[in-house]
Amino acid sequence: MPDTATTPTVIDLREGSSAPPDEPTESLAIRVPMSTIRNVRLAAVAVLVVLNIADLITTRMFLNRGLDEGNGLSWVLIQNGSMPWVKSAILVALAWRALRSVPSFGATCAMWFVVGLYTMTVTINTLAIASL
């Protein structure tokens, strides 16, 4: 009697029956070198640095034209002058983490998602300034 713990069970829901394949099928996984993922992460950090600088500039322009900051935490940090320092500390920590940790595809995608959010923020600030 075959050992069921090591023999895979194949459930075929197609009409008719077919024998399990003799040879393993090719994996659909895409293999990406770790160096590529690390480079993409570092690119995301670089873009985030540029976007954060643009966010600080456009927010300042936004506020100088009499518009209000909608984010309460940002408003407090802008009022006491610590916003650039807080953003810088976060970006330095992010860059350090991106350099020192094992690259992960999920974290890299999350970083690029944040790039998208900051792009949207800078775009909204720019459009608000242009509409005045």
Rosetta blueprint (number, residue, H / E / L):
1 M L
2 P L
3 D L
4 T L
5 A L
6 T L
7 T L
8 P L
9 T L
10 V L
11 I L
12 D L
13 L L
14 R L
15 E L
16 G L
17 S L
18 S L
19 A L
20 P L
21 P L
22 D L
23 E L
24 P L
25 T L
26 E L
27 S L
28 L L
29 A L
30 I L
31 R L
32 V L
33 P L
34 M H
35 S H
36 T H
37 I H
38 R H
39 N H
40 V H
41 R H
42 L H
43 A H
44 A H
45 V H
46 A H
47 V H
48 L H
49 V H
50 V H
51 L H
52 N H
53 I H
54 A H
55 D H
56 L H
57 I H
58 T H
59 T H
60 R H
61 M H
62 F H
63 L H
64 N H
65 R L
66 G L
67 L L
68 D L
69 E L
70 G L
71 N L
72 G H
73 L H
74 S H
75 W H
76 V H
77 L H
78 I H
79 Q H
80 N L
81 G L
82 S L
83 M H
84 P H
85 W H
86 V H
87 K H
88 S H
89 A H
90 I H
91 L H
92 V H
93 A H
94 L H
95 A H
96 W H
97 R H
98 A H
99 L H
100 R H
101 S L
102 V L
103 P L
104 S L
105 F H
106 G H
107 A H
108 T H
109 C H
110 A H
111 M H
112 W H
113 F H
114 V H
115 V H
116 G H
117 L H
118 Y H
119 T H
120 M H
121 T H
122 V H
123 T H
124 I H
125 N H
126 T H
127 L H
128 A H
129 I H
130 A H
131 S L
132 L L
